[in-house]
Amino acid sequence: MAFKVDQLEQILDRPLNDEESRAIDLWEKCKLLAQQVMAPGWNVVLEILQSYPLKATADLMEIDPAQDKEVLAQQAVAFATQRMFTNFKADVLRAIEAAKHPPEIILQELRKVTPGVEEPAQEELST
């Protein structure tokens, strides 16, 4: 990842500011995550993560309803694990979408060398 920042700094003939560096770093991480989602083991990761709220819910169903504190505690576990799984999936989807949109500093430089370019195709940026 750092080589792209170094390359861009050379092209710009100036160091990137913190915001530009963070945007590029985040974009690179999003692209890496988007690649992982396509890996054969990704569905296994999702199955494992989904198994936690399913198990927590099954465990909740095994508690005697008369045991108020235990029911409440296990319901909190089931709720939290489901929330974490749902948020994880949503965050991954947002990251995949973000990977499709290069940071503005990169687009600015691309526009300089390729007039009329608004936002390059993802394939062009991956090479």
Secondary structure in CASP SS format (residue, H / E / C, confidence):
PFRMAT SS
TARGET T0000
AUTHOR 0000-0000-0000
METHOD secondary structure of the structure
MODEL  1
M C 1.00
A H 1.00
F H 1.00
K H 1.00
V H 1.00
D H 1.00
Q H 1.00
L H 1.00
E H 1.00
Q H 1.00
I H 1.00
L H 1.00
D C 1.00
R C 1.00
P C 1.00
L C 1.00
N C 1.00
D H 1.00
E H 1.00
E H 1.00
S H 1.00
R H 1.00
A H 1.00
I H 1.00
D H 1.00
L H 1.00
W H 1.00
E H 1.00
K H 1.00
C H 1.00
K H 1.00
L H 1.00
L H 1.00
A H 1.00
Q H 1.00
Q H 1.00
V H 1.00
M C 1.00
A C 1.00
P C 1.00
G C 1.00
W H 1.00
N H 1.00
V H 1.00
V H 1.00
L H 1.00
E H 1.00
I H 1.00
L H 1.00
Q H 1.00
S H 1.00
Y H 1.00
P H 1.00
L H 1.00
K H 1.00
A H 1.00
T H 1.00
A H 1.00
D H 1.00
L H 1.00
M H 1.00
E C 1.00
I C 1.00
D C 1.00
P C 1.00
A C 1.00
Q C 1.00
D H 1.00
K H 1.00
E H 1.00
V H 1.00
L H 1.00
A H 1.00
Q H 1.00
Q H 1.00
A H 1.00
V H 1.00
A H 1.00
F H 1.00
A H 1.00
T H 1.00
Q H 1.00
R H 1.00
M H 1.00
F H 1.00
T H 1.00
N H 1.00
F H 1.00
K H 1.00
A H 1.00
D H 1.00
V H 1.00
L H 1.00
R H 1.00
A H 1.00
I H 1.00
E H 1.00
A H 1.00
A H 1.00
K C 1.00
H C 1.00
P C 1.00
P C 1.00
E H 1.00
I H 1.00
I H 1.00
L H 1.00
Q H 1.00
E H 1.00
L H 1.00
R H 1.00
K H 1.00
V H 1.00
T C 1.00
P C 1.00
G C 1.00
V C 1.00
E C 1.00
E C 1.00
P C 1.00
A C 1.00
Q H 1.00
E H 1.00
E H 1.00
L H 1.00
S H 1.00
T C 1.00
END
